[in-house]
Amino acid sequence: MMTNIRMTEIFAQAMPVLEKLEEAGFEAYFVGGCVRDLLLERPIHDVDIATSAYPEEVKETFAKSIDTGIQHGTVTVLYGGSSYEITTFRTESGYQDFRRPDKVTFVQNLNEDLKRRDFTINALAMNRQGEIIDLFDGLGDLKRRVIKAVGVAEDRFHEDALRMMRAVRFMSQLSFSLEEKTRQAIIDNHELLSKISVERIREEFVKLALGKASRRAFKDFLETGLSEECPGLAGKKNQLSVFTDLKAGPDDEAIFWSLIAVLINLPADKISSFMRAWKNSNAMNQQVREIVAAFDLLSRGEESDFDLFEIGQENLEAALKLAGLLGQPLPSQVLLDRYNRLPIKAAGELAIDGQWLIKEGIKPSPELGQLLRKALEGVVSGQVENSQAAIAEFLAI
């Protein structure tokens, strides 16, 4: 099936790449997510091109190229100030490990290439004239707003089990629903997700969480059994189902992980190992621990001004956002006003430091650290003015 549509700037810029391939005697098309997003009028960040040219022939056609994934048929071409991933039409076979093909076979036929793609809405191609090639009614599924596997869903998930996570991720990002046979195939094969690297699962999980329809997609993430194959989430379906009833979804990754930690009742000393199991960065790990600690403290309603100082503005705002998502009635404005009225917001703003104390005759020792802490607490709580003279008198030195 073909239909004609208007091009956007990014496609217009890439058009000479298709032209050069065609002039050299090859077929070339825009394929996959960029075509889908053009039709949905979503932002497009890069375009993918599929061609009948073999990788070596692509390299001969363009002056500048990089071998990014040449064993899988992908060459990155630098042209007109932009880079384009150009992949030879291919079929894949023999997925022994449920995540990568044992064998990639180059073919001269676009139809064979489109058959190996994951979902009908991603199996669309577009030629230089703006005509859409649609073998699997991807256009119909775009109109119906459904995620449907190409061909037999079970086969697609056996080829790459991550596609099951991609299905719920696209649900979230596009506000689509899951076609029934595709959904059933995920239920029947969810255990295969355990074969996939945690890094790849995490990337899809975070995109799912931050999508505009995250709560609805999260429901399918739980109901299909996918959550059972994820680090630290097995057996936690009931606690996690609260996510689907939130008034809004998270819009920040650190707040998302903090939300998950709170929902599954992770003790403070278990957050680190949970975050590491998900292969999160040390910085993200620390941020989540701090946000959850701030949330717990604020939820008890006994925070001092010095507690607010130690929490800091970024974590205070994050903890209040988390409370808002969970429907916890914390006095956000009161707490922010209290924080904004603090005499100082960082230890570096204190009128004295360790060097000053040493000059005043305090020897480097645990006592020096205790005096600095006492001065900081005194200034933050308003007991003493932030000046060297006032602090010296306050510390009796």
Residue pairs with C-beta under 8 A, 6 or more apart in sequence:
1 132
1 133
1 134
1 135
1 137
1 139
2 131
2 132
2 133
2 134
3 131
3 132
3 134
3 139
4 129
4 130
4 131
4 132
5 38
5 39
5 126
5 130
5 132
6 130
7 15
7 38
7 130
8 38
8 44
10 34
10 44
10 46
10 47
11 30
11 34
11 38
11 44
11 47
11 126
13 80
13 82
14 30
14 47
14 49
14 82
14 84
15 128
16 79
16 80
17 28
17 49
17 62
17 77
17 79
17 80
17 84
17 86
18 28
18 29
18 30
18 49
18 127
18 128
19 128
20 61
20 62
20 79
21 27
21 28
21 49
21 51
21 53
21 58
21 61
21 86
22 28
22 128
24 53
24 57
24 61
26 51
26 52
26 53
26 57
26 61
27 51
27 52
27 89
27 110
28 49
28 50
28 51
28 52
28 53
28 86
28 128
29 49
29 50
29 51
29 110
29 125
29 126
29 127
29 133
30 47
30 48
30 49
30 125
30 126
30 127
31 48
31 49
31 50
31 113
31 114
31 124
31 125
31 126
32 48
32 117
32 122
32 123
32 124
33 48
33 122
34 44
34 46
34 47
34 48
35 124
35 125
35 126
35 132
36 42
36 121
36 122
36 124
36 138
36 142
37 43
37 44
38 44
38 126
39 124
39 132
39 139
39 142
40 142
40 174
46 84
46 85
47 84
48 84
48 85
48 87
49 84
49 85
49 86
49 87
50 86
50 87
50 88
50 89
50 110
50 113
50 125
51 58
51 86
51 87
51 88
51 89
52 88
52 89
52 108
52 109
52 110
53 61
53 86
53 88
54 73
54 88
54 106
55 67
55 70
55 73
55 74
55 75
55 88
58 65
58 75
58 77
58 86
58 88
59 65
59 75
62 77
62 78
62 79
64 77
64 78
64 79
65 75
65 76
65 77
65 78
66 75
66 76
66 78
66 83
67 75
67 76
68 74
68 75
68 76
68 85
69 87
71 104
72 87
72 90
72 104
73 87
73 88
73 90
73 104
73 106
74 85
74 86
74 87
74 88
75 85
75 86
75 87
76 83
76 84
76 85
76 86
77 83
77 84
77 86
88 106
89 106
89 107
89 108
89 109
89 110
89 112
89 113
90 104
90 105
90 106
90 107
90 113
90 116
91 104
91 105
91 107
91 112
91 113
91 115
91 116
92 101
92 103
92 104
92 105
92 116
92 159
93 101
93 102
93 103
93 105
94 101
94 102
94 103
95 101
95 102
95 158
95 159
95 160
96 102
97 195
98 158
98 159
98 160
98 161
98 192
98 195
98 196
99 160
99 161
99 162
99 195
99 196
99 197
99 200
100 160
101 159
107 113
110 125
110 133
111 135
114 123
114 125
114 133
114 135
114 136
114 150
115 123
115 135
115 150
115 151
116 150
116 159
117 123
117 150
118 149
118 150
118 156
118 160
118 163
118 166
118 167
119 138
119 141
119 147
119 148
119 149
119 150
119 163
119 166
119 167
119 170
119 182
120 136
120 137
120 138
120 141
120 148
120 149
120 150
121 138
121 141
121 142
121 147
121 148
121 170
121 176
122 138
123 134
123 135
123 136
123 138
123 150
124 132
124 133
124 134
124 138
124 139
125 132
125 133
126 132
126 133
127 133
132 139
136 150
136 151
141 147
141 148
141 179
145 174
145 175
145 176
145 177
146 176
146 177
146 178
146 179
147 167
147 170
147 171
147 174
147 176
147 177
147 178
147 179
147 182
148 179
148 181
148 182
149 156
149 157
149 163
149 167
149 179
149 181
149 182
149 185
150 156
153 181
153 182
153 184
153 185
153 186
154 185
154 188
154 189
156 163
156 185
157 163
157 164
157 185
157 186
157 189
157 192
158 189
158 192
161 189
161 192
161 193
161 195
161 196
162 193
162 196
162 200
162 201
162 204
164 186
164 189
164 190
164 192
164 193
164 224
164 226
165 193
165 196
165 201
165 204
165 205
165 208
165 226
166 204
167 178
167 182
167 186
168 178
168 204
168 208
168 217
168 218
168 220
168 221
168 224
168 226
169 204
169 205
169 207
169 208
169 211
169 217
170 176
171 177
171 178
171 208
171 211
171 213
171 216
171 217
171 220
172 207
172 208
172 209
172 210
172 211
172 212
172 213
172 214
172 216
172 217
172 218
173 207
173 208
173 211
173 212
173 213
174 211
174 213
175 212
175 213
175 216
176 213
177 216
178 186
178 220
183 220
183 224
186 220
186 224
186 225
186 226
187 223
187 224
187 225
190 224
190 225
190 226
190 228
190 229
191 225
191 229
193 201
193 226
193 229
193 230
194 229
198 231
198 277
198 278
198 279
199 279
201 230
202 278
202 279
202 280
205 230
206 253
206 256
208 214
208 217
208 218
208 221
209 218
209 249
209 250
209 253
209 256
210 249
210 250
210 251
210 252
210 253
210 256
211 217
211 249
212 249
214 243
214 249
214 250
215 243
215 244
215 245
215 246
215 249
216 244
218 240
218 243
218 244
219 241
219 244
221 227
222 237
222 240
222 241
222 244
227 233
227 234
227 236
227 237
227 240
228 234
228 235
228 237
231 274
231 277
231 278
232 264
232 266
232 274
232 277
232 278
233 240
233 260
233 264
236 263
236 264
239 263
239 264
239 265
240 260
240 263
240 264
242 263
242 326
243 259
243 260
243 263
246 325
246 326
246 327
247 325
247 327
248 324
248 325
249 325
250 256
250 259
250 321
250 325
252 318
252 321
253 284
254 284
254 287
254 288
254 291
254 318
255 291
255 318
255 321
255 322
255 325
257 275
257 278
257 280
257 284
257 288
258 288
258 291
258 292
258 295
258 318
258 319
258 322
259 322
259 325
259 326
261 271
261 274
261 288
261 292
262 292
262 295
262 322
262 326
266 274
266 292
268 289
268 292
268 293
268 296
271 285
271 288
271 289
271 292
272 285
272 289
275 284
275 285
275 288
275 289
276 285
280 288
287 315
287 318
290 311
290 315
291 315
291 318
291 319
291 322
294 311
294 315
294 316
294 318
294 319
295 319
295 322
295 323
297 303
297 307
297 311
298 319
298 320
298 323
298 330
298 335
299 323
299 328
299 330
303 311
303 335
304 381
305 338
305 342
305 380
305 381
305 382
306 376
306 377
306 380
306 381
308 316
308 335
308 338
308 339
308 342
309 339
309 342
309 344
309 345
309 380
311 319
311 339
312 345
313 339
313 345
316 335
316 336
316 339
317 336
320 330
320 332
320 335
320 336
323 330
323 332
324 330
324 332
339 345
342 380
343 379
343 380
343 382
343 386
344 350
344 379
344 380
344 386
347 376
349 386
350 372
350 375
350 376
350 379
350 386
350 391
351 379
351 386
351 387
351 388
351 391
352 372
352 375
352 388
352 391
352 392
353 372
354 364
354 368
354 372
356 388
357 368
357 371
357 372
357 397
358 364
358 368
360 392
360 397
361 397
362 368
362 371
362 397
371 395
371 397
374 394
374 395
375 384
375 391
375 394
375 395
377 383
378 384
378 391
378 394
379 385
379 386
379 391
383 394
384 390
384 391
384 393
384 394
